[in-house]
Amino acid sequence: MTVLPATIRSAWETRQGPIVLATVDAQGIPNIIYATCVKMYDEGLLVVADNFFSKTRANILAGSQGSLLFITDEGKAYQLKGTIAYETEGAYFDDMKTWLDAKLPGHAAAVLQVQEAYSGATKLL
C-alpha cells in the first residue's frame, strides 16, 4: 500500500477541472482522455469511473499502466503514475456506484495504484 504525501493529498482537494488519464495500447500508442468522475483513496489509489471508455478500457484490459494528471486552483500540476486495473465488481466498484451520478452508466472502476508522483520535474514519490 502506497501512502501519498500530504502535499499531493492537499493539492487534490484544490484541483480544478477534469483530470487527464493516459494509457497506452499494446503497440505503445498513447490514448489520453478527460475524466470528471474520480475519487482519491487514502491508500494511494484513485478510481476513475468508466462511463464512456472505449480505447482506454481496451488498453487497461491489455495491461497498460496509467498516468493521471490534475491541476490545482493555483495552476500547479501533479502527475501520478502506476498500475491500473479494471474492476466490474468488488469494493472499489461498489463504492464508485455510491458517489457516481445515477444518470451515468458506471460500467467499471478504473483503479490506479500510484507508484510514482511528480509535481513538474520534482519527484514526490
C-alpha positions, 0 to 999 in steps of 0.5 A: 500500500502506497501512502501519498504525501500530504502535499499531493493529498492537499493539492487534490482537494484544490484541483480544478477541472477534469483530470487527464488519464493516459494509457497506452495500447499494446503497440505503445500508442498513447490514448489520453482522455478527460475524466470528471468522475474520480475519487482519491483513496487514502491508500494511494489509489484513485478510481476513475469511473468508466462511463464512456471508455472505449480505447482506454478500457481496451488498453487497461484490459491489455495491461497498460499502466496509467498516468493521471494528471490534475491541476490545482486552483493555483495552476500547479500540476501533479502527475501520478503514475502506476498500475491500473486495473479494471474492476466490474465488481468488488469494493472499489466498484461498489463504492464508485456506484455510491458517489457516481451520478445515477444518470451515468452508466458506471460500467467499471472502476478504473483503479490506479495504484500510484507508484510514482508522483511528480509535481513538474520535474520534482519527484514526490514519490 
